[in-house]
C-alpha cells in the first residue's frame, strides 16, 4: 500500500477527537456526581462511553452499514443523556465530526443540522431559550462543517496524489522494462550480424570449396569424405541461418499484424504446418507491447514445432474495448500446463516462464489452455487496445 504523506495528520486528528469525547464525557460524569448523583444519568453516561469504544473497532473495519448503525445508537443514547444533563450537549461537537466522517454524502451535514436543533432545544428545556444557547451550537456546527468538509477534501486530494505517484512509478517501471527489452533486441541483432558475417560466411565458403573439389576429382578415393564434409557444412549453414532468422524478428515498421503474418508465412513454409492468421484492423499498441507479443508468438510457434506435433495452427490478434488480445492455438498433442511449469521451474527451460515475465512487465494476463490429446491455446491480453 502506498504511504500517504498526510497519514500522521489524519491520525492526530482522530486521536484528538477521541480525547475530546472522553474529556467531555468525564465532565458530564463529574457534573452528575457533584449535583444530584442520578443513577440513570450515570448509567447512560457509561453506556455512551461503552458504545463509543465498541464502535471504534467497527469504524476501523470500514464496514459502512455497521458504522451507520453504531452512529445511530450513539446518537440515541446521547439524546437521552442530554435531556437529563445539560452539559452532555457539549458532546455534540465531537459527534459532528463523527457524522461527517461516517455518514455518506449529504446525510452527514443533515444529521449535523438535526443534532444542532436538538442541542438548542435541550438548552431551552434546561435553562430557557438564550442567545448563548442558540449561537453556541450554531457556531459549533458551522466550525465542524468547515473542518469536516475541509478534511474530506484534503483526504481526496491526498488519495489523488498517491494514485498519481503510483501511476508514475508504474510508468517508470514500464519504461525501464522497455529500455531493457530494447537493449536485448539490439544485442540480439548484433549477434545475428556477427554470426552472419563470420560463421555463416565461413560455412558458405567451405561448402563452395568442397563442392568445387568434389566436381574436380570425381574419382578420388577421398571423395566420400569430401562429400560428407560438404553436406555437414551445408547442414551447419542451414542451422546457422535458422538461428539468425530467430534472432532477427520481423520488422514492426508496418505494425504488429503484418509482422505476425510474415512470421506465420515463414514459419509455416519452414515447418510444413498449415497456419491461419486473423488480425483486426487498427489493433495498435506501443512498440514495447508489440515487440512482446511478437516474441511471445515466436516462442509459442517454437514450442509447437518442438513439442506439439500439430497439423494446423491459428493466430488471432483481436482488439477489445481497452485491450488487445493475442491467441495462438494448435491441434497438437497438448500437455499439462501446471506440470510443465513445475518442471520448468526446476530446470533451465524458459518458454512459458519467459512469456509470463514479458506479460507481467506490461500489466497483462496470460492464459494457457491445454490438456494431453486436445491441443494447446495460449491467450495473451495486454491493456491499451484503444490507444
C-alpha positions as CSV (number, residue, x, y, z in Angstrom):
1,X,0.0,0.0,0.0
2,X,1.4,3.4,-0.9
3,X,2.4,5.7,2.0
4,X,0.3,8.8,2.5
5,X,2.3,11.9,3.5
6,X,-0.8,13.2,5.4
7,X,-1.5,10.0,7.3
8,X,0.2,11.3,10.5
9,X,-2.0,14.4,10.3
10,X,-5.2,12.4,9.9
11,X,-4.1,10.0,12.8
12,X,-3.5,13.0,15.0
13,X,-7.0,14.5,14.3
14,X,-8.6,11.2,15.1
15,X,-6.7,10.9,18.4
16,X,-7.6,14.4,19.3
17,X,-11.3,13.7,18.6
18,X,-11.3,10.6,20.9
19,X,-9.6,12.6,23.6
20,X,-12.1,15.4,23.3
21,X,-15.0,13.0,23.5
22,X,-13.6,11.3,26.6
23,X,-12.9,14.6,28.3
24,X,-16.4,15.9,27.8
25,X,-17.9,12.6,28.9
26,X,-15.8,12.8,32.0
27,X,-17.1,16.3,32.6
28,X,-20.7,15.0,32.4
29,X,-20.0,12.2,34.9
30,X,-18.4,14.7,37.3
31,X,-21.3,17.1,36.9
32,X,-23.8,14.3,37.8
33,X,-21.8,13.2,40.8
34,X,-21.5,16.8,42.1
35,X,-25.2,17.6,41.7
36,X,-27.9,15.0,42.1
37,X,-25.9,11.8,41.5
38,X,-28.6,10.4,39.2
39,X,-28.2,6.7,38.7
40,X,-30.0,6.9,35.4
41,X,-27.7,9.6,34.1
42,X,-24.6,7.7,35.2
43,X,-25.8,4.5,33.5
44,X,-26.5,6.5,30.3
45,X,-23.0,8.1,30.5
46,X,-21.4,4.7,31.0
47,X,-23.5,3.2,28.2
48,X,-22.5,6.1,25.9
49,X,-18.8,5.6,26.6
50,X,-19.2,1.8,26.1
51,X,-21.0,2.3,22.7
52,X,-18.3,4.8,21.6
53,X,-15.4,2.5,22.5
54,X,-17.1,-0.6,21.0
55,X,-17.9,1.2,17.7
56,X,-14.2,2.2,17.1
57,X,-13.5,-1.3,16.0
58,X,-16.4,-1.2,13.6
59,X,-15.2,2.1,12.1
60,X,-11.7,0.7,11.8
61,X,-13.1,-2.3,9.9
62,X,-14.6,0.1,7.3
63,X,-18.0,-1.6,7.2
64,X,-20.3,1.3,6.2
65,X,-23.6,-0.3,7.3
66,X,-22.3,-1.3,10.7
67,X,-20.8,2.1,11.2
68,X,-24.1,3.8,10.4
69,X,-25.9,1.6,12.9
70,X,-23.2,2.5,15.5
71,X,-23.6,6.2,14.9
72,X,-27.4,5.9,15.2
73,X,-27.2,4.0,18.6
74,X,-24.6,6.5,19.8
75,X,-26.9,9.4,18.9
76,X,-29.9,7.9,20.7
77,X,-28.0,7.3,23.9
78,X,-26.6,10.8,23.7
79,X,-30.1,12.3,23.1
80,X,-31.4,10.5,26.2
81,X,-28.5,11.8,28.3
82,X,-28.7,15.4,27.1
83,X,-32.3,15.6,28.4
84,X,-31.1,14.7,31.9
85,X,-27.7,16.5,32.0
86,X,-27.4,19.8,30.1
87,X,-23.6,19.6,30.0
88,X,-24.0,16.5,27.8
89,X,-24.9,18.9,25.0
90,X,-21.2,19.7,24.6
91,X,-20.6,16.1,23.4
92,X,-22.4,17.1,20.2
93,X,-19.2,18.8,18.9
94,X,-17.1,15.6,18.6
95,X,-20.3,13.8,17.3
96,X,-20.4,16.4,14.5
97,X,-17.1,15.2,13.1
98,X,-18.2,11.6,13.5
99,X,-21.3,12.2,11.4
100,X,-19.3,13.9,8.7
101,X,-16.8,11.1,8.6
102,X,-19.1,8.1,8.8
103,X,-22.3,9.0,7.1
104,X,-22.3,9.1,3.3
105,X,-23.0,12.1,1.0
106,X,-25.3,14.7,2.3
107,X,-26.5,12.6,5.2
108,X,-23.6,13.8,7.4
109,X,-24.4,17.6,7.1
110,X,-28.1,16.9,7.5
111,X,-27.6,15.0,10.7
112,X,-25.3,17.7,12.0
113,X,-28.1,20.3,11.5
114,X,-30.6,18.0,13.2
115,X,-28.5,17.4,16.3
116,X,-27.8,21.1,16.4
117,X,-31.5,21.7,16.6
118,X,-31.8,19.1,19.3
119,X,-29.0,20.7,21.3
120,X,-30.7,24.1,21.2
121,X,-33.9,22.5,22.3
122,X,-32.1,20.8,25.2
123,X,-30.6,24.1,26.3
124,X,-34.0,25.7,26.1
125,X,-35.6,23.0,28.3
126,X,-32.9,23.2,31.0
127,X,-32.3,27.0,31.1
128,X,-34.7,28.7,28.8
129,X,-34.0,30.0,25.3
130,X,-31.0,32.3,25.4
131,X,-28.7,33.8,22.8
132,X,-25.8,31.7,24.0
133,X,-27.9,28.6,23.9
134,X,-28.7,29.2,20.2
135,X,-25.4,30.8,18.9
136,X,-23.1,28.3,20.7
137,X,-24.5,25.2,19.0
138,X,-24.8,27.0,15.6
139,X,-21.2,28.2,15.7
140,X,-20.0,24.7,16.8
141,X,-21.9,23.2,13.9
142,X,-20.5,25.7,11.4
143,X,-16.9,25.1,12.6
144,X,-17.4,21.3,12.5
145,X,-18.8,21.6,8.9
146,X,-15.9,23.7,7.7
147,X,-13.3,21.5,9.3
148,X,-15.0,18.2,8.4
149,X,-15.6,19.1,4.8
150,X,-12.1,20.5,4.5
151,X,-10.8,17.2,6.0
152,X,-12.7,15.3,3.4
153,X,-11.4,17.5,0.5
154,X,-7.8,17.1,1.9
155,X,-8.3,13.3,2.1
156,X,-9.5,13.2,-1.5
157,X,-6.6,15.3,-2.7
158,X,-4.1,13.1,-0.8
159,X,-5.7,10.0,-2.4
160,X,-5.5,11.5,-5.9
161,X,-1.8,12.5,-5.3
162,X,-0.9,9.0,-4.1
163,X,-2.7,7.5,-7.1
164,X,-0.7,9.8,-9.4
165,X,2.5,8.8,-7.7
166,X,1.7,5.1,-8.0
167,X,0.9,5.6,-11.7
168,X,4.2,7.5,-12.3
169,X,6.1,4.7,-10.5
170,X,4.4,2.1,-12.7
171,X,5.2,4.1,-15.8
172,X,8.8,4.4,-14.7
173,X,9.0,0.6,-14.3
174,X,7.4,0.0,-17.7
175,X,9.9,2.4,-19.3
176,X,12.8,0.7,-17.6
177,X,11.4,-2.7,-18.8
178,X,11.1,-1.3,-22.4
179,X,14.7,0.0,-22.2
180,X,15.9,-3.4,-21.2
181,X,13.8,-5.0,-23.9
182,X,15.3,-2.6,-26.5
183,X,18.8,-3.4,-25.2
184,X,18.1,-7.1,-25.5
185,X,16.8,-6.7,-29.1
186,X,19.8,-4.6,-30.0
187,X,22.2,-7.2,-28.7
188,X,20.3,-10.0,-30.5
189,X,20.5,-8.0,-33.7
190,X,24.3,-7.5,-33.1
191,X,24.7,-11.3,-32.5
192,X,22.8,-12.0,-35.7
193,X,25.0,-9.7,-37.7
194,X,28.2,-11.2,-36.2
195,X,27.1,-14.8,-36.8
196,X,26.1,-13.9,-40.4
197,X,29.4,-12.1,-41.1
198,X,31.6,-14.8,-39.5
199,X,30.2,-18.3,-39.0
200,X,27.6,-18.3,-41.8
201,X,30.0,-16.7,-44.4
202,X,32.8,-19.2,-43.4
203,X,30.5,-22.2,-43.7
204,X,29.2,-20.9,-47.0
205,X,32.8,-20.6,-48.3
206,X,33.7,-24.1,-47.0
207,X,30.7,-25.5,-48.7
208,X,31.5,-23.9,-52.0
209,X,35.2,-25.0,-51.9
210,X,34.2,-28.6,-51.0
211,X,31.6,-28.6,-53.8
212,X,34.3,-27.4,-56.3
213,X,36.7,-30.1,-55.0
214,X,34.0,-32.7,-55.4
215,X,33.4,-31.8,-59.0
216,X,37.1,-31.5,-59.9
217,X,38.1,-35.0,-58.8
218,X,35.1,-37.3,-59.1
219,X,37.3,-40.5,-59.0
220,X,39.3,-39.7,-55.9
221,X,39.2,-42.3,-53.0
222,X,38.6,-39.5,-50.6
223,X,35.6,-38.2,-52.5
224,X,33.1,-39.7,-49.9
225,X,34.9,-37.8,-47.2
226,X,34.7,-34.5,-49.2
227,X,31.0,-35.1,-49.9
228,X,30.4,-35.8,-46.2
229,X,32.2,-32.6,-45.2
230,X,30.2,-30.6,-47.8
231,X,26.9,-32.0,-46.5
232,X,27.9,-31.3,-42.9
233,X,28.9,-27.7,-43.8
234,X,25.5,-27.3,-45.7
235,X,23.6,-28.6,-42.6
236,X,25.6,-26.2,-40.4
237,X,24.9,-23.3,-42.7
238,X,21.2,-24.0,-42.7
239,X,21.1,-24.3,-39.0
240,X,23.0,-21.0,-38.6
241,X,20.7,-19.2,-41.0
242,X,17.7,-20.5,-39.0
243,X,19.3,-19.2,-35.8
244,X,19.9,-15.8,-37.4
245,X,16.2,-15.7,-38.5
246,X,15.1,-16.4,-35.0
247,X,17.5,-13.7,-33.6
248,X,16.2,-11.2,-36.0
249,X,12.5,-10.5,-35.6
250,X,10.3,-9.5,-38.5
251,X,10.2,-5.7,-38.7
252,X,7.4,-3.9,-36.9
253,X,7.5,-0.8,-39.1
254,X,4.1,-1.7,-40.6
255,X,2.6,-2.8,-37.3
256,X,2.2,-6.0,-35.4
257,X,-0.4,-7.5,-37.7
258,X,1.9,-7.6,-40.8
259,X,4.8,-8.8,-38.7
260,X,2.7,-11.7,-37.4
261,X,1.6,-12.5,-41.0
262,X,5.3,-12.6,-42.1
263,X,6.3,-14.7,-39.2
264,X,3.4,-17.2,-39.8
265,X,4.2,-17.4,-43.5
266,X,7.9,-18.0,-43.0
267,X,7.4,-20.4,-40.1
268,X,4.7,-22.4,-41.9
269,X,6.8,-22.8,-45.0
270,X,9.8,-23.9,-43.0
271,X,7.9,-26.4,-40.7
272,X,5.3,-27.6,-43.2
273,X,2.4,-26.8,-40.9
274,X,-0.8,-25.1,-42.1
275,X,-1.2,-21.8,-40.2
276,X,-4.1,-19.3,-40.2
277,X,-3.7,-15.7,-39.2
278,X,-6.5,-13.3,-38.4
279,X,-5.7,-9.7,-37.5
280,X,-8.2,-7.0,-36.5
281,X,-7.8,-3.6,-38.2
282,X,-6.1,-0.9,-36.1
283,X,-5.1,-3.2,-33.3
284,X,-2.5,-0.6,-32.3
285,X,-0.2,-0.9,-29.3
286,X,3.0,0.8,-28.0
287,X,6.2,-0.6,-29.5
288,X,7.3,-2.4,-26.4
289,X,3.9,-4.2,-26.3
290,X,4.1,-5.1,-30.0
291,X,7.6,-6.5,-29.5
292,X,6.5,-8.5,-26.5
293,X,3.5,-10.0,-28.4
294,X,5.7,-10.8,-31.4
295,X,8.3,-12.5,-29.2
296,X,5.5,-14.5,-27.4
297,X,4.2,-15.6,-30.8
298,X,7.7,-16.7,-31.9
299,X,8.1,-18.6,-28.6
300,X,4.7,-20.3,-29.0
301,X,5.4,-21.4,-32.6
302,X,8.8,-22.7,-31.5
303,X,7.1,-24.8,-28.8
304,X,4.6,-26.1,-31.4
305,X,7.5,-27.1,-33.7
306,X,9.4,-28.9,-31.0
307,X,6.7,-30.5,-28.9
308,X,3.1,-30.2,-30.3
309,X,3.2,-32.4,-33.5
310,X,0.4,-30.2,-34.8
311,X,-1.0,-30.1,-38.3
312,X,-2.7,-26.7,-38.0
313,X,-2.0,-23.5,-36.0
314,X,-4.2,-20.4,-35.7
315,X,-3.0,-17.0,-34.7
316,X,-5.6,-14.3,-33.9
317,X,-5.0,-10.7,-32.9
318,X,-8.1,-9.1,-31.6
319,X,-8.8,-5.5,-30.5
320,X,-11.1,-5.3,-27.4
321,X,-12.6,-2.1,-25.8
322,X,-9.5,-1.3,-23.7
323,X,-7.1,-4.1,-24.5
324,X,-5.5,-6.2,-27.3
325,X,-5.7,-10.0,-27.2
326,X,-3.3,-12.4,-29.0
327,X,-4.4,-16.1,-29.2
328,X,-2.2,-18.9,-30.6
329,X,-3.9,-22.3,-30.8
330,X,-2.8,-25.6,-32.3
331,X,-4.3,-29.1,-32.7
332,X,-1.3,-30.9,-31.4
333,X,-0.8,-33.4,-28.6
334,X,-1.3,-30.9,-25.8
335,X,0.3,-31.1,-22.3
336,X,-0.4,-30.4,-18.6
337,X,0.4,-26.7,-18.1
338,X,0.8,-27.0,-14.3
339,X,3.2,-29.9,-14.5
340,X,5.1,-28.3,-17.4
341,X,5.7,-25.1,-15.4
342,X,6.7,-27.0,-12.3
343,X,9.3,-29.0,-14.3
344,X,10.5,-25.7,-16.0
345,X,11.0,-24.1,-12.6
346,X,13.5,-26.8,-11.7
347,X,15.4,-26.7,-15.0
348,X,16.7,-24.2,-17.5
349,X,13.5,-24.3,-19.6
350,X,12.4,-20.7,-20.3
351,X,9.4,-20.9,-22.6
352,X,6.2,-20.3,-20.6
353,X,8.2,-18.6,-17.8
354,X,9.6,-16.1,-20.3
355,X,6.1,-15.4,-21.7
356,X,4.7,-14.8,-18.2
357,X,7.5,-12.4,-17.4
358,X,7.0,-10.4,-20.6
359,X,3.3,-10.2,-20.0
360,X,3.8,-9.3,-16.3
361,X,6.1,-6.4,-17.2
362,X,3.2,-4.8,-19.2
363,X,0.5,-5.5,-16.6
364,X,-1.2,-8.0,-18.9
365,X,-2.6,-11.5,-18.4
366,X,-1.6,-14.9,-19.9
367,X,-3.8,-18.0,-20.0
368,X,-2.7,-21.4,-21.1
369,X,-5.5,-23.8,-22.0
370,X,-4.2,-27.3,-22.8
371,X,-4.5,-31.0,-21.9
372,X,-3.0,-34.1,-23.2
373,X,-4.6,-35.1,-26.5
374,X,-6.6,-31.9,-27.2
375,X,-4.2,-29.3,-28.4
376,X,-3.0,-26.0,-26.8
377,X,-4.3,-22.5,-26.8
378,X,-2.2,-19.6,-25.4
379,X,-4.1,-16.3,-24.8
380,X,-2.3,-13.0,-24.0
381,X,-4.3,-9.9,-23.1
382,X,-2.5,-6.6,-22.8
383,X,-4.1,-3.2,-21.9
384,X,-4.1,-0.4,-24.4
385,X,-6.4,-1.6,-27.2
386,X,-7.8,1.9,-27.7
387,X,-4.5,3.7,-27.9
